[in-house]
């Protein structure tokens, strides 16, 4: 039996790409990634006020897919539209709060801090990612030259790139690392 084919839709930001690719890899599907571009006027209109139409976004020339995985505000309408015009049964999954009626999606994967719930909502502790445990284990030696080889426990934090929240997260990380380095017990 051949693998399902996935269509990944994002605005092209790395944090969104890592989430859709992470889910696609976890589902073990073949996939192609498409950067969604909204037409001028629709860039400023929220999805809940946007019609489900091809006129809203630049055409995505892909018709052979079984699963749509989307992430981000700009990918909401294309995901709903492409599912609605497909000639076969397509499963669509949106990552993060889509800010539209949840019934447009088969599943919504959202971090707990989004504060949403529903019969088709799957909550996560944070953002999902494309790194797998196997990949981390296989590449464990990559940072060995940077880490003292003693009995200390080492832990990692994966952070996104620059955003309007960067200063807030930088300050939070400094506090977390300070606390962790000053603990006499398991924190």
JOTA-V650688 format. One record per backbone hydrogen bond with DSSP energy under -1.0 kcal/mol. CO is the residue of the C=O (numbers start at 1). NH is the residue of the N-H. Records with the same first field share a line. If there is no record, write none. Layout:
# JOTA-V650688
CO = NH + NH
This chain:
# JOTA-V650688
4 = 30
5 = 66 + 67
6 = 32
7 = 69
8 = 34
9 = 71
10 = 36
13 = 17
14 = 18
15 = 19
16 = 20
17 = 21
18 = 22
19 = 23
20 = 24
21 = 25
22 = 26
23 = 27
24 = 29
30 = 6
32 = 8
34 = 10
37 = 58
39 = 42
40 = 43
41 = 44
46 = 49
47 = 50
51 = 53
53 = 56
56 = 39
60 = 62
63 = 65
66 = 91
67 = 7
68 = 93
69 = 9
70 = 95
72 = 75
73 = 76
75 = 79
76 = 80
77 = 81
78 = 82
79 = 83
80 = 84
81 = 85
91 = 68
92 = 106 + 107
93 = 70
94 = 109
101 = 104
102 = 105
107 = 94
108 = 122
109 = 96
110 = 124
111 = 114
112 = 115
118 = 121
120 = 108
122 = 110
124 = 112
132 = 136
133 = 137
134 = 138
135 = 139
137 = 140
139 = 142
141 = 144
143 = 146
148 = 150
163 = 166
165 = 169
166 = 170
167 = 171
168 = 172
169 = 173
170 = 174
171 = 175
172 = 176
173 = 177
174 = 178
175 = 179
176 = 180
177 = 181
178 = 182
